[in-house]
Amino acid sequence: MMTKNAFEPSVKPVRWIGSSKEDLSAFPTDARLHIGGALWDAQIGMKSPWAKPLKGFGGAGVLEILADVDGNTFRAVYTVRVAEAVYVLHAFQKKSRRGIATPKAEVDLIAARLARAKEDYEQWLRNRASL
């Protein structure tokens, strides 16, 4: 039996909600690498310097990663509100050049996917407990 090194971080799994994985996969390579690195930080319990709390979601439980590539802004939103997983809620390209605020339609989609993530997490825990 292998023992875990006290200095080795535990790695949380990434769980994808909706089309977030496919959407992120369509990003340019540099944006995917940037966002992937920030998600890795979340998986090992750290917060990337590129991640910031998304306004309107009550604190630091829902975070946004921004990647600027060739004049285009790509975003990924994830939550660490659950203890044992990182949930990627949404990935999209910000197209508006006016302001930095996340468009309302995107915020509404993130809120709906956050609710789905909570449901998924509860089901995932039940399934793991029954094994």
C-alpha positions as CSV (number, residue, x, y, z in Angstrom):
1,M,0.0,0.0,0.0
2,M,1.3,3.4,-1.0
3,T,1.3,6.1,1.6
4,K,0.6,9.7,0.7
5,N,3.5,12.2,1.1
6,A,2.4,14.9,3.5
7,F,3.8,17.5,1.1
8,E,1.9,16.1,-1.9
9,P,-1.3,18.1,-2.6
10,S,-4.5,16.2,-3.0
11,V,-6.0,16.8,-6.4
12,K,-9.7,17.5,-6.7
13,P,-11.4,16.2,-9.8
14,V,-12.8,18.7,-12.4
15,R,-16.4,18.3,-13.2
16,W,-17.9,20.0,-16.2
17,I,-21.4,21.5,-16.4
18,G,-23.3,22.0,-19.6
19,S,-21.2,22.7,-22.7
20,S,-18.3,24.2,-20.7
21,K,-15.8,21.5,-21.6
22,E,-16.6,21.7,-25.3
23,D,-16.6,25.5,-25.3
24,L,-13.2,25.6,-23.6
25,S,-11.8,23.0,-26.0
26,A,-12.7,25.4,-28.9
27,F,-10.5,28.2,-27.5
28,P,-7.1,29.0,-29.0
29,T,-4.3,27.0,-27.5
30,D,-2.8,29.9,-25.5
31,A,-6.2,30.6,-23.9
32,R,-6.7,26.9,-23.1
33,L,-3.2,26.6,-21.5
34,H,-3.7,29.8,-19.5
35,I,-7.1,28.6,-18.2
36,G,-6.0,25.1,-17.7
37,G,-3.1,26.2,-15.5
38,A,-5.5,28.3,-13.3
39,L,-7.9,25.3,-13.0
40,W,-4.9,23.1,-12.0
41,D,-4.2,25.6,-9.2
42,A,-7.9,25.2,-8.1
43,Q,-7.6,21.5,-8.2
44,I,-4.7,21.5,-5.7
45,G,-6.4,24.0,-3.4
46,M,-4.7,27.2,-4.6
47,K,-6.0,30.3,-6.2
48,S,-4.4,31.4,-9.5
49,P,-3.4,35.0,-9.8
50,W,-5.5,35.0,-12.9
51,A,-8.7,34.0,-11.0
52,K,-10.9,36.5,-9.4
53,P,-14.3,36.4,-7.7
54,L,-17.1,36.9,-10.1
55,K,-19.3,39.7,-9.0
56,G,-22.9,39.0,-8.1
57,F,-22.3,35.5,-6.6
58,G,-21.7,36.4,-3.0
59,G,-18.0,36.2,-2.3
60,A,-15.1,34.1,-3.5
61,G,-16.9,30.8,-4.2
62,V,-17.5,31.5,-7.9
63,L,-14.4,32.6,-9.7
64,E,-13.6,33.8,-13.2
65,I,-10.4,33.3,-15.2
66,L,-9.6,35.7,-17.9
67,A,-7.2,35.0,-20.8
68,D,-6.4,37.7,-23.3
69,V,-5.1,36.2,-26.5
70,D,-4.4,38.2,-29.7
71,G,-6.8,41.0,-28.6
72,N,-9.6,38.6,-27.7
73,T,-10.8,37.9,-24.2
74,F,-11.7,34.4,-23.2
75,R,-13.3,33.6,-19.8
76,A,-13.9,30.5,-17.8
77,V,-16.1,30.4,-14.7
78,Y,-15.7,27.8,-12.0
79,T,-16.8,27.2,-8.4
80,V,-15.0,25.8,-5.4
81,R,-18.1,26.0,-3.2
82,V,-18.1,22.2,-2.8
83,A,-15.4,20.5,-0.8
84,E,-14.3,17.7,-3.1
85,A,-14.4,18.9,-6.7
86,V,-13.9,21.9,-9.0
87,Y,-16.9,22.6,-11.1
88,V,-16.4,24.5,-14.4
89,L,-19.7,26.3,-15.0
90,H,-19.1,28.2,-18.2
91,A,-16.4,29.1,-20.8
92,F,-17.0,31.8,-23.4
93,Q,-15.4,34.6,-25.4
94,K,-16.3,38.1,-24.3
95,K,-17.2,39.9,-27.5
96,S,-18.4,43.3,-26.3
97,R,-15.8,46.0,-26.4
98,R,-17.9,48.2,-24.1
99,G,-17.1,47.7,-20.4
100,I,-15.7,44.7,-18.6
101,A,-19.0,43.6,-17.0
102,T,-20.2,40.1,-17.7
103,P,-23.3,40.3,-19.9
104,K,-26.6,39.5,-18.1
105,A,-27.3,36.5,-20.3
106,E,-24.0,35.0,-19.3
107,V,-24.6,35.7,-15.6
108,D,-28.0,34.0,-15.8
109,L,-26.5,30.9,-17.5
110,I,-23.8,30.8,-14.8
111,A,-26.4,31.0,-12.1
112,A,-28.4,28.1,-13.6
113,R,-25.3,26.0,-14.0
114,L,-24.3,26.7,-10.4
115,A,-27.6,25.2,-9.3
116,R,-27.0,22.2,-11.6
117,A,-23.5,21.8,-10.1
118,K,-24.9,21.7,-6.6
119,E,-27.4,19.0,-7.7
120,D,-24.6,17.0,-9.5
121,Y,-22.3,17.2,-6.5
122,E,-25.0,15.8,-4.1
123,Q,-25.7,13.0,-6.5
124,W,-22.0,12.3,-7.0
125,L,-21.5,12.1,-3.2
126,R,-24.5,9.7,-2.9
127,N,-23.1,7.5,-5.6
128,R,-19.6,7.4,-4.0
129,A,-21.1,6.6,-0.6
130,S,-23.0,3.6,-2.1
131,L,-19.9,2.0,-3.5
